[in-house]
Amino acid sequence: MGGDPHSPTSAGTSGSTVTVFTDGACSGNPGPGGWAWVQPGGAWAAGYDPDTTNQRMEVAAALEACERFDGPLRIVSDSTYLVNCWRDRWWQGWLKRGWKNSQKKPVANRDLWEQLVPHFRDRENLVLEWVKGHSGDEWNDIADRLAVGAVQRGEGAEGAGPPADEFLGNPDEPTGPAVAPAGAARSSEASSGGPASRSAARRAADPRVPEGHVLVVAGLRSHEIADDASTRESLRAVIEGQRQMYPDLVVLSGLRAGAESLAAEVALAAGADLAVILPYPDPAQGWPERERSQFEKSLDVAREVVVLEKERPADLDGRRKSLARRDGWLRSVADLAVVLTDGRDAEAESALKQWEKVLGEEVWRLDVAQ
């Protein structure tokens, strides 16, 4: 796309791409909520709903922008819920399954998605991009403040040019319950029994399950991926994005070389909680010195360490079976998963299929060039 992506254009201008930033906010979840979109240097609008959820407001903001601008449109949002639906085409599966998600449950917020999905399907010049929320992006912050302002005033507004201060709320000074920043609330899929409730339900029966919204990283065991800047950055973006949606996010790792050890490093660097899940005591016995040293360092800084079996198996076959049981346990407690694969490694591709079977749309595939 050429030119300045933030340059203002008017609705319906043929051949000119309009960029808008969207956001949603909610005071409580559910509770009073607001949505907003803003065109840098141009028009803006915000709306209010007295009883809603944060995720509904994220979808509503994009829907309102799509209905306002009928030409080429670029929507920038800090909602992974919204952007991933467009990017990963979740909506195609929903349509094929009669508006059921991968767990065969009704799609949350269907009434809004039914209006937005036709834009995804039929508009060739529609693009959605993710931006990290509360990271200093001027227009993401303005969209956020417009949405919060709608909640605090209890009414919507719209205008042209820079929004006046009276329309810009302050997320640090909400009226009533704290206004949740965009993406910080649990996915509304959880309220309908979706994947976000899996770890909590399992925790009630198994106290070893770490507290929080559980993310597991699996896949390639190649040592080289730890040195791949692109892979590291992609994984960091996913973890940071999920931390915005789930502030209690906890990353589970077994610290094996490759995807697991990289997950521990990236999670800690991103400020996420790390829980180490070991199949049996001292699985690093016999590892090369460098790997064992990193293993021990990660144990020292992890929030908690869970050892699933009391004794280390005596032979290699027993240890492999124990590791397989650990992997099964992880799949049973995870809310989200990221699988690193190069498309050729049989073990990584098998892991991807197993995770997709369990979590469906809650699995991210990260392709690694090797």
C-alpha positions in Angstrom: 0.0 0.0 0.0 1.6 3.3 -1.0 1.6 6.7 0.6 0.9 7.5 4.2 -1.3 4.9 5.8 -2.6 7.5 8.3 -3.6 10.1 5.7 -7.3 11.0 5.9 -9.7 10.1 3.1 -13.4 10.4 2.8 -15.9 7.5 2.9 -16.5 5.9 -0.4 -13.5 7.5 -2.2 -12.7 5.0 -5.0 -9.2 3.6 -4.9 -8.2 5.4 -1.7 -7.7 3.3 1.4 -9.2 4.6 4.6 -7.4 3.7 7.8 -9.4 3.5 11.0 -8.4 2.5 14.5 -11.1 0.7 16.5 -11.4 -0.2 20.2 -13.9 -1.4 22.8 -14.2 -1.0 26.6 -16.4 -2.3 29.3 -17.1 -1.3 32.9 -17.3 -4.8 34.3 -17.7 -7.8 32.1 -20.6 -7.8 31.4 -21.5 -4.2 32.2 -21.9 -0.8 30.5 -19.7 -0.7 27.4 -18.5 1.5 24.7 -17.1 1.1 21.1 -15.2 3.6 19.0 -13.5 4.1 15.7 -11.3 7.0 14.6 -9.8 7.9 11.2 -6.4 9.6 11.8 -7.0 13.3 11.1 -10.5 12.7 10.0 -13.9 11.4 11.3 -14.6 9.5 14.5 -17.5 7.9 16.2 -18.3 6.2 19.6 -21.3 4.3 20.8 -22.7 3.1 24.1 -24.4 -0.1 25.3 -25.7 -0.3 28.9 -25.3 -4.0 29.2 -22.6 -5.7 27.1 -19.1 -7.3 27.2 -15.7 -6.1 26.1 -15.6 -8.5 23.2 -18.9 -7.4 21.9 -17.7 -3.8 21.9 -14.6 -4.8 19.9 -16.7 -6.5 17.2 -19.2 -3.6 17.2 -16.4 -1.1 16.7 -15.2 -2.9 13.5 -18.8 -3.4 12.3 -19.6 0.3 12.7 -16.4 1.2 10.8 -17.3 -1.2 8.0 -20.7 0.2 7.6 -19.5 3.8 7.6 -16.8 3.3 4.9 -17.8 1.4 1.8 -14.5 1.6 -0.1 -11.1 0.1 0.6 -10.7 -0.1 4.3 -7.8 -0.9 6.8 -8.9 -1.5 10.3 -6.3 -1.4 13.1 -7.3 -3.1 16.3 -5.6 -4.4 19.5 -8.2 -7.2 19.8 -6.8 -10.6 18.9 -10.4 -11.9 19.1 -11.4 -9.7 16.2 -8.2 -9.8 14.1 -7.6 -13.5 14.4 -11.2 -14.2 13.2 -10.5 -12.3 10.0 -6.9 -13.4 9.5 -7.4 -17.1 10.4 -10.8 -17.3 8.8 -12.6 -18.7 11.8 -15.8 -17.4 10.3 -15.6 -19.9 7.4 -15.8 -22.8 9.9 -18.6 -21.1 11.7 -20.6 -20.9 8.5 -19.9 -24.5 7.5 -21.0 -25.7 10.9 -24.1 -23.6 11.1 -22.7 -21.0 13.5 -21.2 -23.5 15.8 -17.6 -23.2 17.0 -15.0 -26.0 16.9 -16.3 -27.4 20.2 -19.8 -27.6 18.5 -21.1 -24.9 20.8 -23.0 -21.8 19.6 -20.7 -19.0 18.4 -20.6 -16.2 21.0 -21.8 -12.8 19.8 -23.4 -14.4 16.7 -25.8 -11.5 16.2 -22.8 -9.1 15.6 -20.7 -11.6 13.7 -23.6 -12.3 11.3 -23.5 -8.6 10.3 -19.7 -8.4 10.2 -18.8 -11.6 8.4 -20.4 -10.6 5.1 -17.8 -7.7 5.1 -15.0 -10.2 5.7 -16.4 -12.5 2.9 -17.4 -10.0 0.3 -15.0 -7.0 0.5 -11.8 -7.6 -1.4 -10.2 -4.4 -0.1 -10.8 -5.0 3.6 -7.7 -5.5 5.8 -7.5 -6.0 9.5 -4.2 -5.5 11.4 -3.3 -6.0 15.0 -1.6 -3.4 17.1 -0.4 -3.8 20.7 -2.7 -1.9 23.0 -1.4 0.7 25.4 2.0 0.7 23.7 2.1 4.4 22.9 0.4 4.2 19.5 -1.3 7.6 19.3 -4.5 6.6 17.4 -4.9 3.3 19.3 -4.9 5.3 22.5 -7.4 7.8 21.1 -9.8 5.0 20.0 -9.4 3.5 23.5 -10.2 6.9 25.2 -13.2 7.4 22.9 -14.6 4.0 23.9 -14.0 4.7 27.6 -15.5 8.1 27.2 -18.7 6.7 25.9 -18.9 4.4 28.9 -18.2 7.2 31.4 -20.7 9.6 29.7 -23.3 6.9 29.1 -23.9 8.0 25.5 -22.3 7.9 22.1 -20.9 10.8 20.0 -19.3 11.5 16.6 -17.5 14.2 14.9 -14.8 15.3 12.4 -11.3 16.3 13.2 -9.5 15.7 16.5 -12.0 14.7 19.2 -12.4 17.3 21.9 -11.3 16.4 25.4 -14.9 16.1 26.6 -15.3 13.0 24.5 -12.0 11.4 25.6 -12.4 9.3 28.7 -9.6 8.5 31.1 -9.2 4.7 31.7 -7.4 5.4 35.0 -10.4 7.3 36.3 -13.5 5.3 35.4 -16.9 6.0 36.8 -18.3 2.9 38.6 -16.4 -0.4 38.2 -13.0 -0.2 36.5 -13.2 0.1 32.8 -11.4 -2.9 31.2 -8.8 -2.0 28.6 -9.4 -3.5 25.2 -8.6 -7.2 25.0 -8.1 -7.5 28.8 -11.3 -9.3 29.6 -11.9 -13.0 29.2 -13.1 -14.1 25.7 -16.9 -14.1 25.6 -16.5 -17.6 24.3 -15.9 -18.5 27.9 -19.4 -17.3 29.0 -20.9 -19.9 26.7 -18.8 -22.8 28.0 -16.0 -22.4 25.3 -12.3 -23.0 25.6 -11.6 -20.3 28.2 -13.3 -22.4 30.9 -11.3 -25.6 30.4 -8.4 -24.9 32.8 -10.7 -23.6 35.5 -12.9 -26.7 35.3 -10.0 -29.0 35.3 -8.4 -27.1 38.2 -11.4 -27.9 40.4 -10.6 -31.6 40.0 -6.8 -31.4 39.8 -5.0 -28.9 42.1 -1.8 -29.3 40.1 -3.3 -27.1 37.3 -1.7 -23.7 37.7 -4.0 -20.7 38.4 -4.7 -18.5 35.4 -5.5 -18.7 31.7 -3.3 -21.5 30.5 -1.2 -21.1 27.3 1.0 -24.0 26.1 3.8 -23.8 23.5 4.7 -27.0 21.7 6.2 -28.2 18.4 9.7 -28.2 17.0 12.6 -29.5 19.2 15.3 -27.9 17.0 17.9 -25.9 19.0 18.2 -23.4 16.1 14.8 -21.9 16.5 16.0 -20.1 19.7 18.3 -18.1 17.5 15.7 -17.2 14.9 14.7 -13.6 15.5 11.5 -13.8 13.4 10.2 -16.8 15.3 11.0 -15.2 18.6 9.2 -12.0 17.7 6.2 -13.9 16.4 5.9 -15.9 19.6 6.4 -12.7 21.7 3.5 -11.0 19.8 1.2 -13.9 20.4 2.0 -14.0 24.2 1.8 -10.3 24.6 -1.5 -10.2 22.7 -3.0 -12.9 24.9 -1.8 -11.2 28.0 -3.9 -8.2 27.0 -6.9 -10.4 26.6 -6.2 -12.5 29.7 -4.2 -10.6 32.3 -3.9 -13.8 34.4 -2.2 -15.6 31.5 0.3 -18.3 32.6 2.6 -20.0 30.1 3.3 -23.7 30.7 6.5 -25.2 29.6 8.5 -28.4 30.1 11.7 -26.7 29.2 12.7 -29.2 26.5 15.0 -27.8 23.8 13.3 -26.0 21.0 9.8 -24.7 21.2 9.4 -25.3 25.0 12.6 -23.6 26.1 12.0 -20.7 23.7 8.5 -20.3 25.2 10.0 -20.0 28.7 12.5 -17.3 27.6 9.9 -15.3 25.6 7.3 -15.5 28.3 9.6 -14.2 31.0 10.9 -11.4 28.7 7.2 -10.4 28.0 6.5 -10.3 31.7 4.1 -13.3 31.6 4.0 -15.9 34.4 5.8 -19.1 33.8 4.8 -22.5 35.2 7.2 -25.4 34.5 5.5 -28.8 34.0 7.9 -31.8 34.4 6.9 -35.4 33.6 9.1 -36.8 36.4 11.9 -35.6 38.7 15.1 -34.3 37.0 14.3 -34.8 33.4 17.4 -32.8 32.5 19.7 -35.6 33.8 22.2 -36.3 31.0 21.5 -33.2 29.0 24.4 -31.2 27.6 25.8 -28.7 30.1 24.4 -25.6 28.3 20.9 -27.0 28.2 20.9 -28.1 31.8 22.2 -24.7 32.9 19.3 -23.0 31.1 16.9 -25.5 32.5 18.0 -24.8 36.1 17.9 -21.0 35.5 14.3 -21.3 34.2 13.3 -23.4 37.3 14.7 -20.7 39.5 12.5 -17.9 38.0 9.3 -19.9 37.3 6.3 -19.0 39.3 5.8 -22.6 40.1 7.1 -26.1 39.2 4.7 -29.1 38.9 6.1 -32.6 38.8 3.5 -35.0 37.5 5.0 -38.3 38.4 6.9 -39.1 41.6 9.7 -41.3 40.2 12.0 -41.0 37.2 11.5 -44.0 34.9 14.5 -46.4 34.8 14.7 -46.8 31.1 14.3 -44.7 27.9 11.0 -46.4 26.9 9.5 -45.6 30.3 10.7 -42.0 30.0 9.1 -41.6 26.6 5.8 -43.0 27.8 6.0 -40.6 30.8 6.6 -37.7 28.5 3.6 -38.7 26.3 1.5 -38.7 29.4 2.7 -35.2 30.3 1.8 -34.0 26.8 -1.7 -35.5 27.2 -2.1 -33.8 30.6 -1.1 -30.4 29.0 -3.7 -30.9 26.2 -6.3 -31.6 28.9 -5.7 -28.3 30.8 -4.7 -25.8 28.2 -7.0 -22.9 27.1 -4.7 -21.9 24.3 -1.8 -23.4 22.4 0.9 -22.2 20.0 2.6 -24.8 17.9 5.9 -24.1 16.1 6.4 -26.1 12.9 8.3 -26.0 9.7 5.7 -28.1 7.8 8.2 -31.0 7.5 9.0 -32.2 10.9 6.7 -35.2 11.6 6.7 -34.8 15.3 5.7 -31.1 15.2 3.0 -31.7 12.5 1.6 -34.5 14.6 1.6 -32.3 17.7 -0.2 -29.6 15.6 -3.0 -32.0 14.6 -3.4 -33.2 18.2 -3.7 -29.7 19.5 -6.1 -28.7 16.8 -8.3 -31.7 17.6 -8.5 -30.6 21.2 -8.6 -26.8 21.0 -9.7 -26.0 17.4 -9.6 -22.3 16.8 -7.6 -21.7 20.0 -4.4 -23.0 18.4 -1.9 -20.7 16.7 0.4 -22.2 14.1 3.7 -20.4 13.9 5.7 -21.4 10.7 9.4 -21.6 11.2 11.8 -21.3 8.2 14.6 -23.9 8.4 
